Amino acid sequence: MTERRAVERIVLNTFDRLTGQAGEPMRYAMMEDTPVGVLGLAAGEAGLRRLDFVKDEATFVERLFDHYGDRPILRSDALDKVRRALDRYFAGERLSFDLAVDLSDVSGFHERVLRAAVRIPAGEVLTYTQIAAKAGNPRASRAAGNALHNNPVAIVVPCHRIVRSDGSLGGYGGGLPVKEWLLRHEGAIATSLL
């Protein structure tokens, strides 16, 4: 463990010398064997900032550099608490999360939509119109859908719990089979909607 910290210190010092910035590091980890595929996790000091569905680590790291290229990006064991919470979720032991989440990458209506989504209990769903209303604008269901599609912290911020008013799934950044799996896992649906 001390070797890893020494390497992190070297990386942070080198980043500072090369860029003149003492940027907060973005730490990341991978979960490669989940029921919904490969997940990339990233966190800063304030909490989890990314939970992405990815095909591999290289793709995830590239995304991180696209979003956070102004700071050091380090593979780290610091996300073990998040990994354990997700493991419990996938095992059906606990379907809610008590994790620090940093939504500073979104603002305004989009942030309000995501904060409203966090309050939807497992096993329940809302429509895009209902979530838009909870975020303060019942006529903005399309904007709510856009906010949910661009959710930086999938699963933990449960955008999968939003469906169309006719009961069909709608869209999902991780793909409709993943959305259906998550809703079945939580007990929100019993039969296939695909």
N, C-alpha and C positions, 0 to 999 in steps of 0.2 A: 504494500500500500504506500509506503513512503517513497518507493521508486517512482510510482505513478505521480505522486504529488511533486516530486522533484522534476519530472518531465513536464508536468503542467506549468510549473514555475518557470522553467526554461522557455517554453513556448510563449507564455505571457510576456516575459521580459524581451524576448526576440521580437514579438509583435509590436510591443511598445517602442523598441528601438527603430524598427523598420518603418513604422507608420507614424510615430509621434503620438499615438493614441494609446491610452491605457483602458481600452474597451473592456466592458464586462464580457466574460467569456460565455459563449453559448455551448452548453454541454449536451451531448446527445448519446443515445443508446438505441439499439435495435432489438426488436422482438420478431424473430424469424419463424416461429412455429406457433402461430395462433390459429384459431378456427376461421378467422377472416383474412388470413394471409400475413404478409410481412408488414410490420408497423415500424415507423421511425418516430422516435420520441426526442424532443429537445426542450431544454429548460434554461432559463436565466435565473438570476437571483430571486426574482419575485414569484417564480413558479413555472409550471408547464406552459410552454408557448406553442408547441407543435405536436400533433399526433397525426401522422400522415399514413395513408395506405400507399405503399411503394413496392416496386418489384425487387429492389436490392439496396444495399447500403450506399453504393456509389450514386444512385439516383437521389437518395435522400440527402446526402452530403452536398450534392450539386444544388438541390433546392435550398438548403441552408445557406450556402454561399450567395445564391441569388437574393435571398431575403436579408441575410445578416453578414454580408461580406465586410462590413466595417468593424468586425470584432473577431476575436479568435474563436474557432470552432474546434471543440475537443471531444473525443470519445471518452465517456466517463461512466463510472459506477454510481455517480451521484443520483441517477434516476432509478435506483433499485426500489425505492418506495412506490414509484409509479408502476414499475413492472410488477411488483407484488400485488398492487391493487387491481391491475388488469388481469393478472393470473386468477385472482379470486373472482373477478367478474366473469371471466370465461368459464370458470369451473362452476358458476352458479351459486357460489357461496355468499356473494354480496353484489347486488346489482346497482348500488349507488357508490359515489366516490366522495371521499373527504380529502381532496388534494388542492393545493394552492395552484390556481390557474391564472396566468397572466394574459389578459386580453388586450394588451396595449397595441397590438397590431391592427385592431379595429376600433371604430369610434362611431358616435352618433347612433342612428337608427340600427345599424348593423350590430353594434355592441348591445343595444337594448334587446334585440331579437335573441342574441346568444344568451344573454343573462336570463331572459324569460324561458328559454329552452332548458336551462339548468334546473329550473323549478318543476319540470314535468317529471312526475314519479315514474319509475320503471313499471312497465305493464300498462301504461296509459299513452294515448296519442292525442295530439291536437291537429287541427287543420292549419294550412298556411294562413287563412284568414284569421283564425283564432290567435295564432302566435303574433301576427301583425297587430292585432288589437291589444294584446298584452304588452306589446312594445310601444303602444301609443298611437298607432295609425291603422285602423281596421281596413282601410282601402289600399294598403300597401302590401298585398299578399305576394305580388311578384318581387318586390324589393326584399321582402322577408325571405322568399325562396332563394334569392341571390345571396343574401347574408348567410343563410344556412349552407348553401353550396360552397361558400368560401370560408366556412368554419375552420379556423386553424387548429382546433383541438377536438377532432372527431371523437366519438364514443363518450369521452369524459364530459364534453358539452354535447348532450344527446340530440343532435340535429336529426338523427334517424327517427325520432319520435314524432315527426311532423309528416302528415299525409295529406293527400288531396281531399277536398270536401266530399267526393264520391266514394271515399274509402280506399281508392287505389294508392299505391305507394308514392307516386310522384318521382322525384329524382333523388340521387345520392352520389356524392363524390367518390365513394368507395365502390359504387356499382349497386344495382338493384338487388342482386343475390345476397350481397353483404347486408344491405338494409333489411331485407326479409329475414335473414338469419338472426340479426340483432333483435328484431321485434318478436320473433318466435322465441328466442332465448329468454326474453324478458316477460313472455306471456301475454304480449299485446295482441298477437294474432295466432290463430290455431291452424289455419289452412294456408296453402300456398296462394299468393296473390299474383304470381308471375305466369 
